[in-house]
Amino acid sequence: MSKDQLIGAVILVASVVGIVVYGWLLYLFSTLVLQVTAFVAVALILGILAWIGWTMATTPPPMPIDFAQQSGAASTSTEPQEKSSEGKS
């Protein structure tokens, strides 16, 4: 068995054990488990949104593209320009 297969088997077993433990806890302490689960889910979503907001707020904007310089370089090209296909259907 390769290392990747071993890691996959460990993840599979841990997931099944997690499902069983979660179900058992849900049966014994349903209200508390549901409250904790809902809190963790909402906290993860809001945490991801906060991280995206932080990244957007602290990342400098990209340099503007100078279209005049690009179009000037294209017009001085020695390659022939393609004809328009307006008459073709």
Secondary structure, DSSP 8 states (H G I E B T S, - for coil): --HHHHHHHHHHHHHHHHHHHHHHHHHHSHHHHHHHHHHHHHHHHHHHHHHHHHHHHHS-------HHHHHHHHHT-SS------SS--
